[in-house]
Amino acid sequence: MVKINEAKLEYDVVVAGGGISGAFSAIAAARNGAKTLIIDQNGFFGGTLTANGVGPMMTFFAGEKQVITGLGQEMVERMVTRGYSPGHVYDSTNYISYVTPFDAEGMKLVIDEMVTESGANILFHTYLIDVETDGDTVSHLIIANKNGVSRVKASIFIDATGDADIANYAGVPYQLGREEDNAMQPMTMNLKVYNVNTEKLREKVLEDPTKFPRLNRDLEVMKTSKILSFVGFDEEFNRAKQAKEISIPREDILFFETNNPGEFIMNTSRIINESGVDAEGLTRAEILGRKQCEELYHFLVKYIPGFEDAKVAYTGPRVGVRGTRQIKGVYTLTNEDVLTNKHFESTIAHSGYPIDIHNPKGEGTLSVHSSQEDEMENDAFDKAVFDSYYRIPYEIMLTNEYRNLIVTGRCVSATFEAQAAIRTTPTMTAIGQASGTAAAMAVKNQDARTINIKGLQAKLIEQKSFLEA
């Protein structure tokens, strides 16, 4: 039998999960005076951006207006200063206005520094294995690492696990995947390659732009962008599928050049009908994801100009999960809230990223920007929709069951469609900063549901977050 260590671990705020949202929660809580601990199963921070091979960050902007600032912008500026990112650059896919490429190893270093400088305590290689509750209070987390099993006490707990693990262990109700059938967005194993001839690739694309319909939203961006990103080669991809060279249930390829010239991330593999909160499903997804990446690599070298001499840098260290559990919180953000930019008195963040749903059952991706009624493509597309953004309220991070639990990250209270909009990493930096700031304010009364919202908003603005009334 495993014995629980007797050593007392007691903090004001404990954050479980060191992804982007969790890391920024811990930084914000510690900077605002809370004795803070953050735990993560990995040996580094960054979550999907560093542990899943995801990139670039999409997006801090709505058109030309930056609507996500604060700690996220501070991280970008630190990376730019040290050559780990070019900063915000035009998105030549014409999907949004700006993307933010970065070097994952550089990001690890920068977030390490930001968390360490904040004064937060860090425990890497540490797993959440259970939760203890007392009435409407979460009293302890049970964690395991090389020191054994320990009990951790805090005034406020932040669930930044991505899958609402604290909330789940504590019995908070949740929605798994899509409301009508529990289907989840597909998982993706990203493929990164290097030694690509970027200009040869660009020339091929510009040779016949009609084959790349999304480019025609603004072809000049493709011609002038220093860092190349686009979606296409549908014809070649479909021929390879018909020839049984490709088994990926997707209709096109997403190409994203990284901070390093000639290095590209392909966000293309698609693992359907598996669950990110099932160990066997995750295992199958990892194995199938690597198989799909091998197929994709051989396809690129064989058929796509510029990739003839490309080499594999890596497949994602772990498969990327877009969504699993969404808590049923004090308020549930809806697709209507996103599309109409509903006004909330308790707004703690904004985002300009569209509703972006990868078909849980196969091919197809639906993208709808705020201010649109439906997806518009090609000739019908109006780039003015890039200017639209929406508000995110504090209550989606709160549970009805526990006064001292804040949930941050992709597992907040949101419908399937709304989560598909707010799940991306820049938005997570803003939500994370808000959750950590709120936690620090809630320590004294041990109640995250009764803090002064105007006071929280004032602190966020003071600490360089973008917030509109």
C-alpha positions as CSV (number, residue, x, y, z in Angstrom):
1,M,0.0,0.0,0.0
2,V,1.2,3.5,-0.9
3,K,1.6,5.8,2.1
4,I,1.0,9.5,1.9
5,N,4.0,11.6,3.0
6,E,3.5,13.4,6.2
7,A,5.4,16.6,5.2
8,K,3.1,19.6,5.1
9,L,2.7,21.2,1.7
10,E,0.5,24.3,2.1
11,Y,0.0,27.3,-0.2
12,D,-2.3,30.2,-0.9
13,V,-2.8,29.0,-4.5
14,V,-2.1,25.7,-6.2
15,V,-2.2,25.4,-10.0
16,A,-2.5,21.9,-11.5
17,G,-1.2,22.0,-15.1
18,G,1.7,23.9,-16.6
19,G,0.3,24.5,-20.1
20,I,0.0,28.1,-21.3
21,S,-3.0,28.9,-19.2
22,G,-1.7,27.2,-16.1
23,A,1.7,28.8,-16.3
24,F,0.2,32.2,-16.7
25,S,-2.2,31.5,-13.9
26,A,0.8,30.8,-11.6
27,I,2.7,33.9,-12.7
28,A,-0.3,36.1,-12.2
29,A,-1.1,34.6,-8.8
30,A,2.5,34.9,-7.5
31,R,3.0,38.5,-8.9
32,N,-0.2,39.5,-7.0
33,G,1.2,38.3,-3.7
34,A,0.0,34.7,-3.4
35,K,2.2,31.9,-2.2
36,T,1.9,29.7,-5.2
37,L,2.7,26.2,-6.3
38,I,2.4,24.9,-9.9
39,I,2.7,21.2,-10.8
40,D,3.0,19.6,-14.2
41,Q,3.6,16.1,-15.5
42,N,6.1,17.3,-18.0
43,G,9.6,18.7,-17.3
44,F,8.8,22.1,-18.9
45,F,6.0,24.6,-19.3
46,G,4.0,25.5,-22.4
47,G,1.6,22.6,-22.9
48,T,0.4,22.2,-26.5
49,L,3.0,24.6,-27.8
50,T,6.0,22.8,-26.3
51,A,4.7,19.3,-25.6
52,N,2.5,18.8,-28.7
53,G,4.5,20.4,-31.5
54,V,1.8,23.1,-32.1
55,G,2.6,26.3,-33.9
56,P,2.2,29.2,-34.6
57,M,0.2,30.9,-32.0
58,M,-3.2,32.1,-33.4
59,T,-4.1,34.9,-32.7
60,F,-3.5,37.9,-30.4
61,F,-5.3,40.1,-32.9
62,A,-8.7,41.0,-34.4
63,G,-7.8,42.6,-37.7
64,E,-5.2,45.3,-37.0
65,K,-6.3,45.6,-33.3
66,Q,-4.4,43.6,-30.7
67,V,-7.0,42.3,-28.3
68,I,-4.8,40.0,-26.2
69,T,-1.9,41.7,-24.4
70,G,-0.8,41.3,-20.8
71,L,1.5,38.3,-19.8
72,G,1.1,36.8,-23.3
73,Q,2.5,39.9,-25.0
74,E,5.3,40.0,-22.4
75,M,6.2,36.4,-23.3
76,V,6.3,37.3,-27.0
77,E,8.4,40.4,-26.4
78,R,10.9,38.4,-24.4
79,M,11.1,35.8,-27.2
80,V,11.6,38.5,-29.8
81,T,14.4,40.1,-27.8
82,R,16.3,36.8,-27.8
83,G,15.6,35.7,-31.4
84,Y,13.0,33.0,-30.5
85,S,10.2,34.7,-32.3
86,P,9.7,37.3,-35.1
87,G,6.8,38.6,-33.2
88,H,3.3,39.0,-34.8
89,V,3.4,38.5,-38.6
90,Y,0.7,38.6,-41.2
91,D,-1.0,35.3,-41.7
92,S,-0.4,34.3,-45.3
93,T,-3.1,31.6,-45.1
94,N,-5.6,34.5,-44.9
95,Y,-7.4,32.6,-42.1
96,I,-6.9,35.4,-39.6
97,S,-4.9,38.6,-39.7
98,Y,-1.7,37.8,-37.6
99,V,0.0,34.7,-36.3
100,T,3.0,34.5,-34.0
101,P,5.7,31.9,-34.9
102,F,8.1,30.9,-32.2
103,D,10.9,28.5,-31.3
104,A,9.5,25.9,-28.8
105,E,12.8,25.5,-27.0
106,G,13.1,29.2,-26.6
107,M,9.6,29.4,-25.3
108,K,10.4,26.8,-22.6
109,L,13.3,28.9,-21.4
110,V,11.2,32.1,-21.4
111,I,8.3,30.7,-19.4
112,D,10.7,29.0,-17.0
113,E,12.1,32.5,-16.3
114,M,8.8,34.2,-16.0
115,V,7.5,31.6,-13.5
116,T,10.7,31.5,-11.5
117,E,10.9,35.3,-11.4
118,S,7.4,35.5,-10.1
119,G,8.3,33.6,-7.0
120,A,6.0,30.7,-7.7
121,N,7.2,27.2,-6.6
122,I,7.5,24.6,-9.3
123,L,7.1,20.8,-9.2
124,F,7.7,19.2,-12.6
125,H,7.3,15.4,-13.1
126,T,4.4,15.5,-10.7
127,Y,0.9,14.0,-11.3
128,L,-2.5,14.8,-9.9
129,I,-4.0,11.5,-8.7
130,D,-6.9,12.5,-6.5
131,V,-8.8,15.3,-4.8
132,E,-10.1,15.7,-1.2
133,T,-13.2,17.9,-0.5
134,D,-15.0,19.2,2.5
135,G,-18.5,20.4,1.8
136,D,-18.2,23.2,-0.8
137,T,-14.5,23.4,-0.5
138,V,-11.6,21.6,-2.2
139,S,-9.3,20.9,0.7
140,H,-6.4,19.0,-0.8
141,L,-4.9,17.7,-4.0
142,I,-3.2,14.3,-3.8
143,I,-0.1,14.3,-6.0
144,A,2.5,11.7,-6.9
145,N,6.1,12.1,-8.0
146,K,9.5,10.6,-7.3
147,N,9.2,11.6,-3.7
148,G,6.1,9.5,-3.3
149,V,2.5,10.5,-2.7
150,S,1.7,13.8,-1.0
151,R,-1.2,15.8,0.1
152,V,-1.2,19.5,-0.9
153,K,-3.4,22.1,0.8
154,A,-4.4,25.6,-0.5
155,S,-6.9,28.3,-0.1
156,I,-7.6,28.4,-3.8
157,F,-7.0,25.7,-6.4
158,I,-6.8,26.3,-10.1
159,D,-7.6,23.4,-12.5
160,A,-5.4,24.0,-15.5
161,T,-5.2,20.3,-16.5
162,G,-6.9,20.9,-19.9
163,D,-9.2,18.0,-19.1
164,A,-10.8,19.4,-15.9
165,D,-9.2,16.6,-13.9
166,I,-9.5,18.4,-10.5
167,A,-13.2,19.2,-11.3
168,N,-13.8,15.6,-12.4
169,Y,-12.2,14.1,-9.3
170,A,-14.3,16.4,-7.2
171,G,-17.5,15.5,-8.9
172,V,-18.2,18.7,-10.9
173,P,-20.6,17.9,-13.8
174,Y,-19.2,18.3,-17.3
175,Q,-20.1,17.9,-20.9
176,L,-17.8,15.5,-22.9
177,G,-17.4,16.7,-26.5
178,R,-20.4,17.6,-28.7
179,E,-23.7,17.9,-26.9
180,E,-25.7,15.6,-29.2
181,D,-23.3,12.7,-29.4
182,N,-20.3,13.3,-27.2
183,A,-18.1,13.3,-30.3
184,M,-14.8,15.2,-29.7
185,Q,-12.8,17.2,-32.3
186,P,-10.1,14.9,-33.8
187,M,-6.7,14.7,-32.3
188,T,-3.7,15.7,-34.4
189,M,0.0,14.6,-34.4
190,N,1.9,17.5,-35.9
191,L,4.8,16.9,-38.3
192,K,7.8,19.2,-38.3
193,V,10.3,19.1,-41.2
194,Y,13.3,21.2,-42.1
195,N,15.5,21.9,-45.2
196,V,12.5,23.0,-47.2
197,N,13.1,25.4,-50.2
198,T,10.6,28.0,-49.2
199,E,10.9,30.2,-52.3
200,K,10.5,27.2,-54.6
201,L,7.3,26.3,-52.6
202,R,6.1,29.9,-52.8
203,E,6.7,30.0,-56.5
204,K,4.7,26.8,-57.0
205,V,1.7,28.2,-55.0
206,L,1.8,31.5,-56.9
207,E,2.0,29.7,-60.3
208,D,-1.7,29.0,-60.1
209,P,-3.4,30.7,-57.1
210,T,-6.8,29.5,-58.2
211,K,-5.8,26.1,-56.7
212,F,-5.5,27.8,-53.3
213,P,-8.8,29.6,-53.0
214,R,-8.2,31.0,-49.5
215,L,-5.2,32.9,-50.8
216,N,-7.4,35.0,-53.0
217,R,-8.7,36.7,-49.9
218,D,-5.5,38.7,-50.1
219,L,-2.9,37.4,-52.5
220,E,-0.4,40.2,-51.7
221,V,0.2,38.7,-48.2
222,M,1.4,35.4,-49.8
223,K,3.7,37.4,-52.1
224,T,5.3,39.5,-49.5
225,S,5.2,37.4,-46.2
226,K,8.7,36.6,-44.9
227,I,7.3,33.6,-43.1
228,L,5.1,31.3,-45.2
229,S,1.9,29.7,-44.2
230,F,-1.0,28.4,-46.4
231,V,-3.5,25.7,-46.9
232,G,-3.8,23.7,-50.1
233,F,-2.5,21.0,-52.5
234,D,-5.9,19.5,-52.3
235,E,-5.8,17.9,-55.7
236,E,-2.4,16.2,-55.1
237,F,-3.5,15.1,-51.6
238,N,-6.8,13.6,-52.8
239,R,-5.0,11.7,-55.7
240,A,-2.6,10.3,-53.1
241,K,-5.6,9.2,-51.0
242,Q,-7.2,7.5,-53.9
243,A,-3.9,5.7,-54.6
244,K,-3.8,4.5,-51.0
245,E,-0.6,6.5,-50.3
246,I,-2.5,8.6,-47.7
247,S,-5.0,7.4,-45.2
248,I,-5.6,10.7,-43.4
249,P,-9.3,11.6,-43.2
250,R,-8.7,15.2,-44.1
251,E,-9.3,17.3,-47.2
252,D,-6.2,19.5,-47.3
253,I,-2.8,20.2,-45.8
254,L,-1.9,23.1,-43.4
255,F,1.6,24.5,-43.9
256,F,3.2,26.7,-41.2
257,E,6.7,28.0,-41.5
258,T,8.3,28.3,-38.1
259,N,10.7,30.9,-36.7
260,N,13.5,29.0,-38.5
261,P,13.7,29.6,-42.3
262,G,12.8,26.4,-44.2
263,E,11.3,24.6,-41.2
264,F,7.6,23.8,-41.5
265,I,4.9,22.4,-39.2
266,M,2.2,20.5,-41.0
267,N,-1.1,20.5,-39.0
268,T,-2.7,17.7,-41.1
269,S,-3.0,14.4,-39.4
270,R,-6.5,13.6,-38.1
271,I,-7.3,10.9,-35.5
272,I,-11.1,10.5,-35.3
273,N,-13.4,8.5,-32.9
274,E,-10.9,8.6,-30.0
275,S,-11.0,10.3,-26.6
276,G,-8.4,12.4,-25.0
277,V,-9.5,11.3,-21.6
278,D,-9.2,7.5,-22.3
279,A,-5.7,6.0,-21.9
280,E,-6.3,3.3,-24.5
281,G,-7.7,5.9,-26.9
282,L,-4.7,8.2,-26.4
283,T,-2.4,5.3,-27.0
284,R,-4.0,4.4,-30.3
285,A,-4.0,8.1,-31.3
286,E,-0.2,8.4,-30.6
287,I,0.5,5.3,-32.8
288,L,-1.9,6.2,-35.6
289,G,-0.7,9.9,-35.5
290,R,2.9,8.8,-36.2
291,K,1.8,6.5,-39.0
292,Q,-0.1,9.3,-40.6
293,C,2.9,11.7,-40.3
294,E,5.1,9.1,-42.0
295,E,2.6,8.9,-44.9
296,L,2.5,12.7,-45.1
297,Y,6.3,13.1,-45.1
298,H,6.7,10.7,-48.0
299,F,3.9,12.4,-49.8
300,L,5.5,15.9,-49.4
301,V,8.9,14.7,-50.6
302,K,7.4,12.9,-53.6
303,Y,4.9,15.4,-54.8
304,I,5.4,18.9,-53.4
305,P,8.0,21.2,-55.0
306,G,10.4,22.6,-52.3
307,F,10.2,19.5,-50.1
308,E,12.5,17.2,-52.2
309,D,15.3,17.4,-49.7
310,A,13.2,17.9,-46.5
311,K,14.1,16.0,-43.4
312,V,11.9,15.1,-40.4
313,A,12.7,17.2,-37.3
314,Y,10.1,15.5,-35.2
315,T,6.5,14.4,-34.8
316,G,4.8,16.1,-31.9
317,P,6.2,14.7,-28.6
318,R,2.7,13.9,-27.7
319,V,-0.6,13.9,-29.7
320,G,-2.5,17.2,-29.7
321,V,-5.9,17.2,-28.1
322,R,-8.4,19.9,-29.1
323,G,-11.0,19.3,-26.4
324,T,-12.5,16.8,-24.0
325,R,-14.4,17.7,-20.8
326,Q,-16.1,21.1,-20.5
327,I,-17.2,21.8,-16.9
328,K,-20.9,22.9,-16.4
329,G,-20.1,26.1,-14.6
330,V,-21.8,29.2,-13.2
331,Y,-22.1,30.4,-16.8
332,T,-21.7,28.5,-20.0
333,L,-20.3,30.5,-23.0
334,T,-22.3,29.8,-26.2
335,N,-21.7,30.1,-29.9
336,E,-24.3,32.9,-30.0
337,D,-22.3,34.8,-27.3
338,V,-19.2,34.5,-29.6
339,L,-20.9,35.3,-32.9
340,T,-22.8,38.3,-31.5
341,N,-20.1,39.6,-29.2
342,K,-22.4,39.5,-26.2
343,H,-21.7,42.1,-23.6
344,F,-20.8,40.8,-20.1
345,E,-20.3,43.0,-17.0
346,S,-17.7,40.4,-15.9
347,T,-15.5,40.3,-19.0
348,I,-12.0,39.2,-18.2
349,A,-10.6,38.6,-21.7
350,H,-11.3,39.1,-25.4
351,S,-10.5,37.0,-28.5
352,G,-10.6,37.4,-32.2
353,Y,-10.2,33.7,-33.1
354,P,-13.1,32.2,-35.0
355,I,-15.2,29.2,-34.1
356,D,-13.0,26.5,-35.6
357,I,-14.4,23.0,-35.7
358,H,-12.5,20.1,-37.2
359,N,-15.1,17.4,-38.1
360,P,-15.1,14.8,-35.3
361,K,-16.1,12.1,-37.9
362,G,-13.9,12.7,-40.9
363,E,-13.1,15.3,-43.5
364,G,-14.2,19.0,-43.2
365,T,-13.4,22.0,-41.1
366,L,-16.0,24.7,-40.2
367,S,-14.7,28.2,-39.5
368,V,-17.1,31.1,-38.5
369,H,-15.8,34.5,-37.3
370,S,-17.6,36.6,-34.8
371,S,-20.0,38.9,-36.7
372,Q,-20.7,36.2,-39.4
373,E,-23.9,34.2,-39.5
374,D,-22.3,31.3,-41.3
375,E,-19.1,30.3,-42.9
376,M,-18.1,32.4,-45.9
377,E,-15.4,31.3,-48.4
378,N,-13.8,32.4,-51.6
379,D,-15.7,35.1,-53.5
380,A,-18.2,35.7,-50.7
381,F,-15.5,36.3,-48.1
382,D,-15.2,39.7,-46.6
383,K,-11.9,40.3,-44.8
384,A,-13.6,42.8,-42.6
385,V,-14.7,39.9,-40.4
386,F,-11.1,39.7,-39.1
387,D,-11.8,42.9,-37.2
388,S,-14.5,41.2,-35.1
389,Y,-13.9,39.9,-31.6
390,Y,-15.8,38.9,-28.6
391,R,-15.9,38.9,-24.8
392,I,-15.1,36.1,-22.3
393,P,-16.8,36.3,-18.8
394,Y,-15.3,35.3,-15.5
395,E,-18.1,33.0,-14.6
396,I,-17.1,30.3,-17.1
397,M,-14.2,29.5,-14.8
398,L,-16.3,29.0,-11.7
399,T,-18.2,25.9,-10.5
400,N,-21.5,25.8,-8.7
401,E,-20.2,23.1,-6.4
402,Y,-16.9,24.6,-4.9
403,R,-16.2,28.1,-3.8
404,N,-12.4,27.8,-3.9
405,L,-12.0,26.1,-7.3
406,I,-11.2,28.1,-10.5
407,V,-11.0,26.2,-13.8
408,T,-8.9,27.7,-16.6
409,G,-7.7,26.6,-20.0
410,R,-9.7,24.8,-22.7
411,C,-11.9,22.9,-20.2
412,V,-13.8,26.0,-19.0
413,S,-17.6,26.1,-19.2
414,A,-18.5,26.5,-22.8
415,T,-20.5,24.8,-25.5
416,F,-18.8,22.6,-28.1
417,E,-18.9,25.5,-30.6
418,A,-17.8,28.2,-28.2
419,Q,-14.9,26.1,-26.9
420,A,-13.8,25.7,-30.5
421,A,-13.3,29.4,-30.6
422,I,-11.6,30.1,-27.3
423,R,-9.4,27.0,-27.1
424,T,-6.3,28.5,-28.8
425,T,-3.2,29.5,-26.9
426,P,-3.2,33.3,-27.1
427,T,-6.7,33.3,-25.6
428,M,-5.4,30.9,-23.0
429,T,-2.8,33.4,-21.9
430,A,-5.5,36.0,-21.2
431,I,-7.8,33.5,-19.4
432,G,-4.8,32.2,-17.4
433,Q,-3.7,35.7,-16.3
434,A,-7.3,36.4,-15.2
435,S,-7.6,33.2,-13.3
436,G,-4.4,33.7,-11.4
437,T,-5.2,37.3,-10.6
438,A,-8.6,36.3,-9.3
439,A,-7.1,33.5,-7.3
440,A,-4.8,35.9,-5.5
441,M,-7.7,38.2,-4.7
442,A,-9.8,35.2,-3.4
443,V,-7.2,33.8,-0.9
444,K,-8.3,35.8,2.1
445,N,-12.0,34.7,2.0
446,Q,-11.2,31.4,0.3
447,D,-14.1,32.1,-2.2
448,A,-13.5,32.8,-5.9
449,R,-17.2,33.4,-6.5
450,T,-17.5,36.5,-4.3
451,I,-14.5,38.6,-5.4
452,N,-15.0,42.1,-6.6
453,I,-15.3,41.9,-10.4
454,K,-14.6,45.6,-11.0
455,G,-11.5,45.2,-8.8
456,L,-10.3,42.2,-10.9
457,Q,-10.8,44.1,-14.1
458,A,-8.9,47.1,-12.7
459,K,-6.0,44.9,-11.7
460,L,-5.9,43.2,-15.2
461,I,-5.9,46.6,-16.9
462,E,-3.2,47.8,-14.5
463,Q,-1.2,44.8,-15.4
464,K,-1.4,45.5,-19.1
465,S,-4.3,43.2,-20.1
466,F,-6.6,44.5,-22.9
467,L,-10.2,44.9,-21.6
468,E,-13.1,46.9,-23.0
469,A,-16.1,48.0,-21.0
